[in-house]
Amino acid sequence: MEGQGHRKKYNTMELKIGFALIFVALIPLMFYWVFNNIAISKTFAELEEKKIQNELDHVGDIFAFKGEMLTKLIKDYAFFEDTYYKIEEKDKMWFDKNFKTPLYYEHSVDLALAINNNKEIIYEYGLWERDHTPLLEIEKIQNVFSATNKDRVLHGFITYDEDIYVMAIAPISPFNKGLKSNGILIFGKKLTPQMLLDIEREYGYSIYLYHKDDLIAPYTQSKKALVMKTYIKGMMDQLQEEKIMMTKQDKILSTTDIKDIDDGKIGELILISSRETYLSTLKIIYTNGFKAISISVVCILLLAFYLNKRMMKPLNTIKGDINNMTENQMLSHIKVEGPNEIMDLAKAFNEMVDNLHEEKKINEGLREKLEYDNLKTEFLGNISHELRTPLNVILGSIQLMELADRGIDSYGNQRKQAKVIKQNCYRLLKLANNLIDMTKIDSGFFQLNASKNNIVKVIEDTTLSVSDYMKNRDITLQFDTEVEEKYLICDPDKIERIILNLLSNAIKSTKPGGKIDIMVEDKDDRVIILIRDTGIGIPKHKQDIIFEKFRQVEDLLTRSCEGSGLGLPLTKALVEMHGGSISLESQCGKGSTFKIQLPVNYLEEDGEVKEEGLEPSQLERISIEFSDICCK
């Protein structure tokens, strides 16, 4: 017993987790030097980024140097005294002789313009009949027209006709003469694939130019270069956001903005660098740390295995049992073996399950009792209302008849009052019939008088018999059928009652000017009867309860139509006694459609076919079924 007490004392999850944490605490010591090496790697990476930034700055200096070289060249021409006088004389031949050959063939200038102060082009090459006015609209270029010294010489990037140029602009004014400028010179070198290739050959930088959603690459047709161009173009969005990005091809992509002389962004230069230094550093660090990481991983796996087997397995068992209960929506006891805390947890859970079962039984009994009381109260209210209304009308009519006997006949003749009494008696009879029939159906004593009948004729005769009621309420009634004859075993009186009940509901919900359609469809092994109205419809949340006994769509105090709540449940019961089914499709404001499906079945020995018209008793049944409509 003493040994079992010690075992119970030390067989706790808290103690086991404590030992596990002590063991885990040793792991950071093994990882310390690995993380230290990673920090070194990070330092190398930062140095790599600084190197890339220096290279980007150097690339910018290269383009600045090309602009400065172009500036030096343009000064030699703009401050030349002959240039000043020849532009006044508009001597195009002189410019063509002294400008074209040296500029184009010796200095690779792609664009040259000589423009006087009247904004007239005296000389140009490389313009190719393009409009030069966009260049003159640049404010800094306009300011050059009024310059008188070399400090007003500009150079930088300019976008012209969808291309980027390195341009230099200088006023035409002899050096140290103090003369006012009489025009400007513009020299430009276009950023072309050939220029990028020359920079790569001269300085060793692989440069791409991104401008207006297009990528300009160094002039080469190699497959590798084309693949790189496609890759860069596809990664531009990410590159523009990150500025520096590593590729899967062991390259580093970096980008910097190109700005024009007005300091506006006109494109981006993309520099491709090698990752050799960065990768070699990582290789050394990963190689040195591999053994320590391997040892740490093995220790972690052993610890995880131990925790899972000795402590987590019982918890997983409990979790699995609870998940199964959730899926099956059924509470049950759990059985598990493990440390004391887990056993206590399982015991507490099982006690909770027992309590919940008891509470569920109590709640279900209370819910059923409450629902029964509510339905009973609602039903008694409906019945009281259905009884009181016709009785009040009958009493009033009798009193009027008594007054007539005394010679006071200011409220109508006796025949009219007798008709009112008869109609309200029909209404009371309908209520009594429904109550008696529902009681018989519930107790199993209700029987059908089934025989072979032409169901189409039964429905058609019933429809025609209520046409006068429809006309009086200004409702259009239409009957349509796919076949003229369809025989099946049914009780024609009960079929008639089904149709009259559904028509009564349709009339109650359909306003004057509306329409009610009755359709019969032949589906070989069954007959489908559709009764569709254009009434107010039934809300979706009420459609599931309309076939329940004593249920109504509207409350007793707010409803606009009379009824006891037995009509549709009785209709459903009669349909099902014929082996059929009834369903509803409805949308508020657009009407309702009741769908009845009756199976086509035959007796072993078919009897005489009954095809009689409406007898007086049948006409009386119609008056009974429509009594709550006619009494309104």
C-alpha positions, 0 to 999 in steps of 0.5 A: 500500500505504501508503494502504491501511495508513492507511485500515485504521488509521482505519477502526475503529469505536472511532475513529468512535464517538469522533467521534460522542461528541464531536458528541453532547457538544455536544447538552447545551449546546443543551438546557441552557436548555431544561432551565432553562426546565423547572426554572422550570416546575417551580417554577411547578408547586410554587407552583400546588400551594401555592396549591391547599393554601392553597385547601384550608386556606381551605375548611377555615376556611369550614367551621370558620367555619360551626361557630363561627357555629353555636356562637355561636348555640347559646350564646345559647340554651343559656345563656339562663335560661328554657331552663334552667328550661323543660327542667326543666319539660319545657315542649315548647310553650315550646321549640316557640314560641321555637326552631322559627321562629328556628332553622329560618327565620332561621338554617337549622338542620336539626336541633335537640335539647333533651335533659335529664340523663335522656337524654329528648328534651324538644324536637326538630325535624329528627329525623324519628323517627330514633334519637338514641341514636347521638349520645349514645354519642359520648364528648365529647357525654356529657361535655357533660352535666356541664359548667358553663361555656361552655368545654365547648361543642363544634362540628365534623363528626358523622356521623348516620344516614349524613349529615354534619352541622356540629354544635354541642353546649352544656350548658344552664346559665345564664351566670355562675350556677354552676348544674350543667347539667340537659341539653344542646342540639344544633344541626346543619346538614347538608352538602347540595348546597345548602350546597356551592352556597352556598359556591361562590357566596359564596367561588368554590370548587367543592367536592364531598363524598365520603362512604361511596362516594357523591359529593355535588355542588353542587346543579345539574342542568347536563350539564357538572356531571353529567359532572364528577361522574361523572368524579370518582367514577370517579377517586376511587381515584387521587385518594385516593392522589395527593391532587392530580391533573390532569384532561384538562379543564384542571382540578386536583382536590385532596382533604382529609380531613373529621374528626369531633369525635373526630378520625376520618375520615368523608369527603373534600372535593374541590376543583376548581381551574383550571389556567390559570396552570400551562398558561399558564406551560408554553405560554410555556416550550414556545414558547421551547424549540421551536426549540432542541428542533427543532434538537437532534432534527434533529442526533440524527436525522442522527447516528442515521442515520450510525451506523446506516448506517456502523456498525450496519448490519453488526452488524444483518446479523450479528444477523439471520444469527444469529437465522435460525440460531436459528430454523432450528437450523442453524449456518452462516457469516456474510458481512458487510462493515464496519469491521475489528472487525466483520470480525474478529468475523465471522471469529471467529464462522465459525471457531467454527461450524467447530469446533462442526460438528466437535464435533457430529460427534464428539459424535453418533458418541460418543452413537450408540456409547454408546447402542448399547453401552447397548442391547446390554448391556441386551439381553444382560442381558435375554436371559441372564435369559430363557434362564437362568430356564427352563433352570434350571427344566428342569434342576431338573425333569430332576433330579426325574425322575431321583430318581423313577427311583430311587424317590425321588418326594418332589417330585411325579410325572413327569407334572407335571415333564414339563408344567413342562419343556414350558411352559419349552420354550414359553418358550424357543421364544417367545424364539427365535421373537421373535428370528428374526422381528425379524431377518427383519423387519429384513432384509426377509425376513419375509412375511405369508400374507395372505388374505380373513378375517373379522377379528371372528371371528379376534379373538373366537376368540383372545379365547375361547381365553385365557379359562381363563388369565384365570379362573386369574388372577381377571381378567375378560375381555370381548369387544365388537364393533360388527359380527359380520362385517368382511372384510379382507386379513390374515394371521390367524396374525399378527393372532392373535399381535398380540392374544395379545402385547397380552393377555399384556402386559395380564395381566402388569400387571393384578392379580387382580380386574381387568378386560381389555376387547377391542373392535372398532369398524367405521369403514368404511375401517378397523377399530379394535381396542382392548385396555384393562386396569385394570392399573398403567399406564405412566409418561408418560416411558416411553410413547415407548420401549415400541415400541423394540426391547430397551426395557422399562418396568422395569429388569432388576433391579427389574422384576416381569414377565418379558420380553425387550423384543421383544414390543411392537416385534414387535407394532408391526412386524406391525401396520405390515406390515398397513398399520396403526398402533398407539398407546397411552394410559395413566395410572399407576394407572388402566390402559392402552389399546392402539389398533390401526387396520387398513385395509380392503383387498381383493385384486383377485380375492377368494379363499376366505374362511377361517373356521376355528376354533383348530387344535392348532397354534394352541392351541400358539401360545397356550401359547407366547405365554403361556409367561412368564405360566404359568411364574411 
